Amino acid sequence: MAEEKEPSLWVLIVVWLLSLGLLVASYWGGGGLGGYRVILSLGIATAMLLLQYLYYMRLWYRRGMLRIVAMTGYYWLALLFGLMLADYLNRHYVPPPWKNQAAVYVYHPAGGLHKGE
């Protein structure tokens, strides 16, 4: 088997500094962005994941099946999270059977809303 290339020390230091920069960005980022803060956080997390995959796991320097096997686990995880989210978003509140659902509330002019007898 041929010798495969390894990252140099400088590459690993730059990747480490990028990881620290992304960590700081995820800590301070999105303070005034409102609803876009989630999108920014997911983008930063994706960038950190790619750095870890490509350089710390050295997948940038590998070929073929090793890359496929490494990525398959995260595709499977994304599929499971997607199915879990779809299940959660399609559920509706069903009150427990011991709750009295037939309670009638009556408005009384002097006292407001009261439970009917």
Rosetta constraint file for C-alpha pairs under 8 A:
AtomPair CA 4 CA 61 HARMONIC 6.82 0.50
AtomPair CA 4 CA 62 HARMONIC 7.12 0.50
AtomPair CA 5 CA 61 HARMONIC 5.97 0.50
AtomPair CA 6 CA 58 HARMONIC 7.49 0.50
AtomPair CA 6 CA 61 HARMONIC 6.61 0.50
AtomPair CA 7 CA 11 HARMONIC 6.15 0.50
AtomPair CA 7 CA 12 HARMONIC 6.75 0.50
AtomPair CA 7 CA 55 HARMONIC 7.56 0.50
AtomPair CA 7 CA 58 HARMONIC 7.68 0.50
AtomPair CA 7 CA 61 HARMONIC 7.81 0.50
AtomPair CA 8 CA 12 HARMONIC 6.51 0.50
AtomPair CA 9 CA 13 HARMONIC 6.20 0.50
AtomPair CA 10 CA 14 HARMONIC 6.16 0.50
AtomPair CA 11 CA 15 HARMONIC 6.13 0.50
AtomPair CA 12 CA 16 HARMONIC 6.03 0.50
AtomPair CA 12 CA 55 HARMONIC 7.31 0.50
AtomPair CA 12 CA 56 HARMONIC 7.92 0.50
AtomPair CA 13 CA 17 HARMONIC 6.17 0.50
AtomPair CA 14 CA 18 HARMONIC 6.13 0.50
AtomPair CA 15 CA 19 HARMONIC 6.13 0.50
AtomPair CA 15 CA 51 HARMONIC 6.97 0.50
AtomPair CA 15 CA 55 HARMONIC 7.45 0.50
AtomPair CA 16 CA 20 HARMONIC 6.27 0.50
AtomPair CA 17 CA 21 HARMONIC 6.12 0.50
AtomPair CA 18 CA 22 HARMONIC 6.14 0.50
AtomPair CA 19 CA 23 HARMONIC 6.13 0.50
AtomPair CA 19 CA 48 HARMONIC 6.32 0.50
AtomPair CA 19 CA 51 HARMONIC 7.45 0.50
AtomPair CA 20 CA 24 HARMONIC 6.27 0.50
AtomPair CA 21 CA 25 HARMONIC 6.12 0.50
AtomPair CA 22 CA 26 HARMONIC 6.02 0.50
AtomPair CA 22 CA 44 HARMONIC 6.33 0.50
AtomPair CA 22 CA 47 HARMONIC 7.95 0.50
AtomPair CA 22 CA 48 HARMONIC 6.92 0.50
AtomPair CA 23 CA 27 HARMONIC 6.26 0.50
AtomPair CA 24 CA 28 HARMONIC 6.15 0.50
AtomPair CA 24 CA 29 HARMONIC 7.80 0.50
AtomPair CA 25 CA 29 HARMONIC 4.94 0.50
AtomPair CA 25 CA 44 HARMONIC 7.69 0.50
AtomPair CA 26 CA 41 HARMONIC 6.11 0.50
AtomPair CA 26 CA 44 HARMONIC 6.51 0.50
AtomPair CA 29 CA 37 HARMONIC 7.56 0.50
AtomPair CA 29 CA 40 HARMONIC 7.57 0.50
AtomPair CA 29 CA 41 HARMONIC 7.74 0.50
AtomPair CA 30 CA 34 HARMONIC 7.32 0.50
AtomPair CA 30 CA 36 HARMONIC 7.34 0.50
AtomPair CA 30 CA 37 HARMONIC 4.78 0.50
AtomPair CA 30 CA 40 HARMONIC 6.81 0.50
AtomPair CA 30 CA 41 HARMONIC 7.89 0.50
AtomPair CA 31 CA 37 HARMONIC 7.36 0.50
AtomPair CA 33 CA 37 HARMONIC 5.52 0.50
AtomPair CA 35 CA 39 HARMONIC 7.93 0.50
AtomPair CA 36 CA 40 HARMONIC 6.33 0.50
AtomPair CA 37 CA 41 HARMONIC 6.10 0.50
AtomPair CA 38 CA 42 HARMONIC 6.12 0.50
AtomPair CA 39 CA 43 HARMONIC 6.15 0.50
AtomPair CA 40 CA 44 HARMONIC 6.21 0.50
AtomPair CA 41 CA 45 HARMONIC 6.12 0.50
AtomPair CA 42 CA 46 HARMONIC 6.08 0.50
AtomPair CA 43 CA 47 HARMONIC 6.25 0.50
AtomPair CA 44 CA 48 HARMONIC 6.21 0.50
AtomPair CA 45 CA 49 HARMONIC 6.11 0.50
AtomPair CA 46 CA 50 HARMONIC 6.19 0.50
AtomPair CA 47 CA 51 HARMONIC 6.27 0.50
AtomPair CA 48 CA 52 HARMONIC 6.21 0.50
AtomPair CA 49 CA 53 HARMONIC 6.07 0.50
AtomPair CA 50 CA 54 HARMONIC 5.85 0.50
AtomPair CA 51 CA 55 HARMONIC 5.78 0.50
AtomPair CA 51 CA 56 HARMONIC 7.14 0.50
AtomPair CA 52 CA 56 HARMONIC 4.92 0.50
AtomPair CA 52 CA 57 HARMONIC 6.30 0.50
AtomPair CA 53 CA 57 HARMONIC 5.18 0.50
AtomPair CA 53 CA 58 HARMONIC 6.86 0.50
AtomPair CA 53 CA 59 HARMONIC 6.16 0.50
AtomPair CA 53 CA 60 HARMONIC 7.94 0.50
AtomPair CA 54 CA 58 HARMONIC 5.40 0.50
AtomPair CA 54 CA 59 HARMONIC 4.69 0.50
AtomPair CA 54 CA 60 HARMONIC 4.68 0.50
AtomPair CA 54 CA 61 HARMONIC 7.95 0.50
AtomPair CA 55 CA 59 HARMONIC 6.43 0.50
AtomPair CA 55 CA 60 HARMONIC 6.22 0.50
AtomPair CA 58 CA 62 HARMONIC 6.80 0.50
AtomPair CA 59 CA 63 HARMONIC 7.57 0.50
AtomPair CA 59 CA 66 HARMONIC 7.74 0.50
AtomPair CA 59 CA 67 HARMONIC 6.22 0.50
AtomPair CA 62 CA 66 HARMONIC 7.03 0.50
AtomPair CA 62 CA 67 HARMONIC 7.04 0.50
AtomPair CA 63 CA 67 HARMONIC 6.42 0.50
AtomPair CA 64 CA 68 HARMONIC 6.66 0.50
AtomPair CA 65 CA 69 HARMONIC 6.09 0.50
AtomPair CA 66 CA 70 HARMONIC 6.13 0.50
AtomPair CA 67 CA 71 HARMONIC 6.18 0.50
AtomPair CA 68 CA 72 HARMONIC 6.05 0.50
AtomPair CA 69 CA 73 HARMONIC 7.04 0.50
AtomPair CA 70 CA 74 HARMONIC 7.64 0.50
AtomPair CA 71 CA 75 HARMONIC 6.38 0.50
AtomPair CA 72 CA 76 HARMONIC 6.13 0.50
AtomPair CA 73 CA 77 HARMONIC 6.22 0.50
AtomPair CA 74 CA 78 HARMONIC 6.04 0.50
AtomPair CA 75 CA 79 HARMONIC 6.18 0.50
AtomPair CA 76 CA 80 HARMONIC 6.28 0.50
AtomPair CA 77 CA 81 HARMONIC 6.21 0.50
AtomPair CA 78 CA 82 HARMONIC 6.03 0.50
AtomPair CA 79 CA 83 HARMONIC 6.20 0.50
AtomPair CA 80 CA 84 HARMONIC 6.08 0.50
AtomPair CA 81 CA 85 HARMONIC 6.04 0.50
AtomPair CA 82 CA 86 HARMONIC 6.15 0.50
AtomPair CA 83 CA 87 HARMONIC 6.17 0.50
AtomPair CA 84 CA 88 HARMONIC 6.15 0.50
AtomPair CA 85 CA 89 HARMONIC 6.04 0.50
AtomPair CA 86 CA 90 HARMONIC 6.23 0.50
AtomPair CA 87 CA 91 HARMONIC 6.54 0.50
AtomPair CA 95 CA 99 HARMONIC 6.90 0.50
AtomPair CA 103 CA 115 HARMONIC 7.03 0.50
AtomPair CA 103 CA 116 HARMONIC 7.11 0.50
AtomPair CA 104 CA 115 HARMONIC 5.97 0.50
AtomPair CA 104 CA 116 HARMONIC 5.21 0.50
AtomPair CA 104 CA 117 HARMONIC 7.88 0.50
AtomPair CA 105 CA 113 HARMONIC 6.42 0.50
AtomPair CA 105 CA 114 HARMONIC 5.53 0.50
AtomPair CA 105 CA 115 HARMONIC 4.41 0.50
AtomPair CA 105 CA 116 HARMONIC 5.27 0.50
AtomPair CA 106 CA 113 HARMONIC 5.69 0.50
AtomPair CA 106 CA 114 HARMONIC 5.33 0.50
AtomPair CA 106 CA 115 HARMONIC 6.03 0.50
AtomPair CA 106 CA 116 HARMONIC 5.63 0.50
AtomPair CA 107 CA 111 HARMONIC 7.81 0.50
AtomPair CA 107 CA 112 HARMONIC 5.47 0.50
AtomPair CA 107 CA 113 HARMONIC 4.41 0.50
AtomPair CA 107 CA 114 HARMONIC 6.21 0.50
AtomPair CA 108 CA 112 HARMONIC 5.08 0.50
AtomPair CA 108 CA 113 HARMONIC 6.07 0.50
AtomPair CA 108 CA 114 HARMONIC 7.05 0.50
